[in-house]
Amino acid sequence: MDYRIIQSPSSGALEIISRRMGMSSVSAKELLTDCDAVGLIQGKLIDMVYVADLAEKAAGITAVDVRGSCPQNMVLLALLGDTASVETAVNNIKVKMKKSRGSD
């Protein structure tokens, strides 16, 4: 799984995410307007559903699917929120995924 956090995302980065969110541009822009940071997580579909749940439970963030060229394969999530919450969510995901991999 790959992780990146964008603090104070540029308008260009937010526009790219907005276009790929698979919702109306008005709804996407509303979600993106209030975020100070964006956490990007890429991996397998099963892991993305699991980590979206972990992230939303760990911190006051919103997890959204960022669609690629094949919409049925969700491989990228954007975690939207304030910087501290996004960092908390990503760190929680890293810890929980490491634990779950160790118990397989």
KEKE-3310 file (N, C-alpha, C; in steps of 0.2 Angstrom, whole numbers, plus 5000, padded with zeros to 4 digits):
npx = (5004:5003:5006:5002:5003:4996:4999:4990:4984:4987:4977:4977:4980:4969:4959:4961:4958:4945:4939:4940:4933:4920:4908:4895:4902:4900:4897:4909:4918:4913:4916:4930:4933:4934:4945:4961:4971:4975:4975:4982:4979:4984:4980:4974:4957:4950:4958:4956:4943:4942:4952:4946:4936:4943:4950:4939:4934:4945:4948:4941:4938:4934:4932:4935:4932:4943:4942:4949:4953:4945:4931:4925:4936:4942:4955:4962:4961:4955:4958:4950:4952:4956:4974:4980:4970:4970:4983:4983:4973:4980:4991:4985:4980:4992:4997:4986:4985:4998:4997:4986:4992:5001:4994:4989)
npy = (4994:5011:5027:5045:5061:5077:5092:5108:5108:5112:5122:5116:5102:5099:5101:5090:5079:5082:5081:5067:5061:5056:5061:5074:5090:5101:5095:5088:5099:5106:5097:5097:5110:5113:5106:5105:5096:5082:5065:5052:5036:5021:5005:4988:4983:4977:4981:4995:4997:4993:5001:5014:5013:5011:5024:5034:5031:5033:5046:5063:5063:5063:5049:5046:5039:5039:5039:5028:5024:5013:5011:5001:4996:5001:5009:5020:5030:5046:5055:5067:5081:5091:5094:5087:5078:5070:5065:5058:5048:5042:5037:5028:5019:5013:5007:4997:4990:4984:4976:4968:4961:4954:4944:4935)
npz = (5000:4996:5003:5005:5010:5008:5013:5014:5001:4984:4972:4960:4962:4970:4960:4951:4960:4962:4950:4948:4958:4955:4958:4958:4952:4960:4973:4975:4976:4987:4997:4996:4999:5012:5017:5025:5022:5012:5012:5003:4998:4991:4985:4986:4982:4992:5003:5003:5006:5019:5025:5023:5032:5044:5044:5045:5057:5065:5065:5063:5048:5030:5019:5003:4987:4974:4958:4945:4928:4927:4934:4943:4950:4964:4968:4974:4988:4994:5009:5018:5027:5042:5045:5056:5059:5047:5047:5059:5055:5044:5051:5060:5051:5045:5057:5060:5048:5048:5059:5055:5044:5050:5057:5048)
capx = (5000:5006:5003:5005:4999:4997:4997:4988:4984:4986:4971:4978:4979:4961:4955:4962:4955:4938:4937:4941:4929:4914:4901:4895:4908:4898:4897:4916:4921:4911:4920:4937:4934:4935:4950:4967:4975:4973:4979:4981:4981:4983:4981:4969:4950:4948:4961:4954:4936:4944:4956:4941:4932:4948:4951:4934:4933:4950:4948:4936:4939:4930:4936:4931:4935:4946:4941:4954:4950:4941:4927:4924:4942:4944:4962:4964:4956:4957:4956:4950:4951:4962:4980:4981:4965:4972:4989:4980:4970:4985:4995:4981:4979:4998:4997:4982:4987:5004:4995:4982:4996:5005:4990:4987)
capy = (5000:5017:5033:5051:5067:5083:5098:5114:5106:5117:5122:5111:5095:5098:5100:5084:5075:5084:5078:5060:5058:5052:5064:5081:5094:5105:5091:5087:5105:5107:5092:5099:5117:5113:5102:5108:5091:5076:5059:5048:5029:5017:4998:4983:4985:4975:4985:5001:4997:4992:5007:5019:5012:5013:5031:5038:5029:5035:5054:5067:5064:5060:5045:5046:5035:5043:5034:5028:5023:5007:5013:4996:4995:5007:5008:5026:5034:5052:5056:5074:5084:5095:5091:5083:5072:5066:5062:5053:5043:5038:5033:5022:5014:5010:5002:4992:4986:4980:4971:4963:4957:4949:4939:4931)
capz = (5000:4996:5007:5004:5013:5005:5017:5011:4994:4979:4968:4954:4965:4972:4954:4949:4964:4961:4943:4948:4963:4953:4960:4954:4953:4966:4979:4976:4978:4994:5002:4996:5001:5020:5019:5025:5020:5009:5013:4997:4999:4985:4986:4983:4983:4999:5008:5002:5009:5026:5028:5023:5038:5049:5044:5047:5064:5069:5065:5059:5041:5026:5015:4996:4981:4968:4952:4940:4922:4928:4940:4947:4954:4968:4970:4977:4992:4997:5015:5018:5033:5044:5044:5062:5058:5041:5049:5063:5051:5040:5055:5062:5045:5045:5062:5060:5042:5050:5064:5052:5040:5055:5060:5042)
cpx = (5005:5002:5006:5000:5001:4994:4995:4989:4983:4979:4971:4977:4972:4957:4955:4958:4947:4935:4936:4936:4922:4908:4901:4900:4906:4899:4905:4919:4919:4915:4927:4938:4936:4941:4957:4973:4972:4977:4977:4983:4979:4984:4975:4962:4948:4951:4958:4947:4938:4947:4951:4938:4937:4949:4946:4933:4939:4950:4942:4937:4934:4934:4932:4935:4937:4946:4947:4950:4945:4937:4926:4930:4944:4951:4965:4959:4959:4954:4956:4948:4956:4968:4981:4976:4968:4979:4987:4977:4975:4989:4992:4981:4986:4999:4993:4983:4993:5002:4991:4986:5000:5001:4987:4990)
cpy = (5006:5023:5039:5056:5073:5088:5104:5112:5112:5116:5117:5104:5094:5098:5093:5079:5076:5080:5070:5057:5055:5055:5071:5085:5099:5101:5090:5093:5107:5103:5095:5106:5117:5109:5105:5103:5086:5071:5055:5041:5025:5010:4994:4985:4983:4979:4992:5002:4997:4998:5013:5019:5014:5021:5035:5037:5032:5043:5057:5068:5061:5056:5045:5042:5040:5038:5034:5027:5017:5008:5007:4994:5001:5005:5014:5029:5041:5053:5064:5076:5089:5091:5086:5077:5067:5062:5056:5047:5038:5034:5027:5017:5010:5005:4996:4987:4981:4974:4965:4958:4952:4943:4934:4924)
cpz = (5000:4999:5005:5007:5010:5010:5013:5003:4989:4975:4963:4957:4967:4966:4951:4953:4963:4955:4944:4954:4961:4956:4957:4956:4959:4972:4980:4979:4985:4999:5002:4998:5008:5022:5019:5023:5016:5010:5007:4999:4993:4987:4983:4985:4990:5004:5008:5006:5017:5028:5027:5030:5044:5050:5047:5054:5068:5070:5062:5052:5037:5021:5008:4991:4976:4962:4947:4933:4922:4934:4945:4952:4958:4971:4974:4982:4994:5004:5016:5025:5035:5044:5050:5061:5052:5043:5054:5060:5047:5045:5058:5057:5045:5051:5062:5054:5044:5054:5060:5047:5044:5057:5054:5043)
residu = (MET:ASP:TYR:ARG:ILE:ILE:GLN:SER:PRO:SER:SER:GLY:ALA:LEU:GLU:ILE:ILE:SER:ARG:ARG:MET:GLY:MET:SER:SER:VAL:SER:ALA:LYS:GLU:LEU:LEU:THR:ASP:CYS:ASP:ALA:VAL:GLY:LEU:ILE:GLN:GLY:LYS:LEU:ILE:ASP:MET:VAL:TYR:VAL:ALA:ASP:LEU:ALA:GLU:LYS:ALA:ALA:GLY:ILE:THR:ALA:VAL:ASP:VAL:ARG:GLY:SER:CYS:PRO:GLN:ASN:MET:VAL:LEU:LEU:ALA:LEU:LEU:GLY:ASP:THR:ALA:SER:VAL:GLU:THR:ALA:VAL:ASN:ASN:ILE:LYS:VAL:LYS:MET:LYS:LYS:SER:ARG:GLY:SER:ASP)
# end
